[in-house]
Amino acid sequence: EALKERHWRLLMRRLRVAWVLSELTLGQLWDINLQRNETVVRDVVTVAQGEMALEEFIKQVREAWMLYELDLINYQNKCKVIRGLEDLFTKVKEHINSVSAMKLSPYFKVFEEDALAWDDKLNRINNLFEVWQDVQRRWVYLDGIFSGSADIKHLLPLETSRFGSLSTEFLGLMKKVGKAPLVLDVLNIPGVQRSLERLQELLHKIQKALGEYLERERASFPRFYFVGDEDLPE
């Protein structure tokens, strides 16, 4: 099962024979004196078995990620958000480490192109969803504040306006994910990494401005130190 056509051709070169593989008979194998050529045959079989193990691993990685679908839950009837990315991070880091170890194998060369393509995909998946997790967490936190307080629009009009624009962008992105929740489909959304990094940076600035405002309020009214950020604007 491990012997592919390339291994048979390697064996033929080593044995200096010219078999027609589709017509190979048991008699032809006996004719080469297997006992005398045992080392040659064993070496080729060892290579075939080593390559088969790597081939099977790449197949497992491909099947795992071709079918990996994000777990989405409804958030306050506004959009669906991603739930439980821990499993994704565990799996992707395990596969990244395994592909790195695979590069040390003497049988790696045959699968180098496939392996490097998956190495790139896996690292992109890891980087994308690390940013996504942070963006989603910040957006949910800020949405709770800006949507939960009527006063916040008057207290922080600039940040409210900016958050509204970013929220529209984030909701549009989550709508695309809802329609096509397979990880590889999400990875292939045009410019998705840049969009998320931009959202991350701007949401961080809004959160920082909000935090500074809340600290000023607490400094003016010390009793507010016992009030959470979400409740303070009220």
Salt bridges, closest charged atoms under 4 A:
GLU5 OE2 - ARG9 NH2 2.65
GLU38 OE2 - ARG42 NH2 2.28
GLU51 OE1 - ARG6 NE 2.91
GLU51 OE1 - HIS7 NE2 2.59
GLU55 OE1 - LYS4 NZ 3.99
ASP71 OD2 - ARG83 NE 2.94
GLU112 OE1 - LYS109 NZ 2.94
ASP114 OD2 - ARG62 NH2 3.17
ASP119 OD2 - LYS103 NZ 3.16
ASP120 OD2 - ARG124 NH1 3.63
GLU130 OE2 - LYS93 NZ 3.92
ASP134 OD2 - ARG138 NE 2.95
ASP143 OD2 - LYS78 NZ 2.72
GLU169 OE1 - ARG198 NH1 2.53
GLU201 OE2 - LYS205 NZ 3.61
GLU215 OE2 - ARG218 NH1 3.17
ASP229 OD1 - ARG218 NH2 2.60
